[in-house]
Amino acid sequence: MEKGFIFGNKILDIVVVSLLTAQTLKVIFYFFKEKKLNFRKYLDTGSMPSSHTASVISLATAVGISEGVGSVFFAISAVFAIIVMYDATGVRQAVGKQAAVLNKIIESIHNREKLTLLEGRLKELIGHTPLEVLGGAVLGIVIAFLMS
């Protein structure tokens, strides 16, 4: 395996570039949609493209290119990628929907009973839509091929 230019590991470099690119695109897409710059998007989960997906797909793609798609390493990284993508669209999106419902219930009780809220609102944008996951997958594949 070739040496990487950032971490001394080419595959790790590809994954980090994919992650940072996805997070940067979130900031850019938010800017065009909302007409304001929000650097907090660098730390946000959810929205387009999925940085989790971009990371694991770039990992699987880079391993496939480096070690071959018949290797044990590719199999491990491909299964890992599938689990992460399923989690991003399934479990994490469900958690976001539940958070939205809980926020409405808490707000309703708060308004009706004039209670003091001890915690802030639950984070609702946790998971991804299938399109956001697809965007992350395409991004990860492209970056892995460009950097390999």
N, C-alpha and C positions, 0 to 999 in steps of 0.2 A: 504494500500500500504506500502511496506517495505521502510525503510530508505535507501538512497543511500550512497555510501562511499565517493563521491566527493562533491556533492552539497546538500546532504541530501534528494535527490529525485532520486529513482532508475531509473525511466524512463528517466529523464534528463541525468543521468550518461550514460545510454545506448546510447542515441543520441550523446553525446559529444564523447564517445569512438568510435562510428561509424564514425563520422566526422573526428576525428584525424587519425583513421586507414586508411580511404580513402585517406586523404591527404598524409600520410606517404607512402602508396602504389604508389602514383603518383611520389614521389621522387625516390622510388626504381625502378619502371618501367622505368623512364627516365634514371636512371643510367645504367641499363642493355641495353637500346636501344642506348644511346648516348655515353656510356663509360665515363661519367663525372658526378660528383655530383652537383646538382643544388637545393639548399635549397629554392629558390624562388618558386619552385613547391608547397611548403606548402601553398602559398597564391594564386596560380593560379586557375582560373576556367577552365573548359574544361578538356579533357583527361580522361584516365581510372584510376580508376572507378569514377563515378559521386558521389562526396561527398554530393551534395544536395539530390540525390536519396537515398544514404545510410542513411542519417539523417532522412528523412521523412518516409522511409520504416521501419527503426528500431523503430521510434516513433509509427507507426501504429501497428507493430508487438508486441512491448512491451505493448501497450495499450490493444491489443487483448488478450494477455496472461494474463495481470493483471485484466482487467475489463470484458473480454469476448467479442467475436466477435458480439454479439447481442446488445452491449451497445451503447449508444449515443456517448460516447467518442471515441469508435473505428470507428464509422461511420464518425465522424468529421475528425479524423486523416487520415482515408483512402481516403476521398474526397480530403483533403489537399495534400496527397501524390500523387494522380493522377494528380492534377493540376500542382504540381511542376515538375513531370516527363514529362508531356506534354510540359510545358514551356521549360524545359531543352533541349528536342529534337526538338521542333518546333520553337518557337519564338526566343529563344536564339541562335539556330544554324543558323536561317535565318539572324539574326543581324550580326553574324560572317561572313557570306558570303557577306553581303552588305558591311561590313567593308573592306573586301579584295578587292572588286571592287572599293570602294572609295579610298583606298590606291593606287591602280594602276592608277586611274584617276589623283589623286593629284601628284603622282610621275611623270607621263607623262607631266602634265602642268609644274611642277617644272623644269624638265629637258629641256623642250622646251623653256620656257620663263625665265629661270634663276631666278625664284622667291625665296624669302626666306620663308621657312616654319615657321609659327608661332607655330604650334602644332606638336607633334610627330605623329607617325603612330597610326592609330586606332587599338585597340586590336581585333584580328581576331579569336582567339580561345576562344570563349565565351560559346558556346553551346556544346552539347554532341551528339554522334552517338547513335543509339538505343543499340548497344553492350555495350557502356560505361554506359548507364543507367541500362541495365540489370546487369552489373557487380556491380554497386552500390546497386541495389535491392537485389542481392544475398548476398552481404556483410552485408547489414543492417539486413536482416532476420537472418543470421548466428549469428551475434553479439547479436541480441536481444534474441535469444534462448540460447546462451551460458551464457549470463549474467542474465537471468531470473531465 
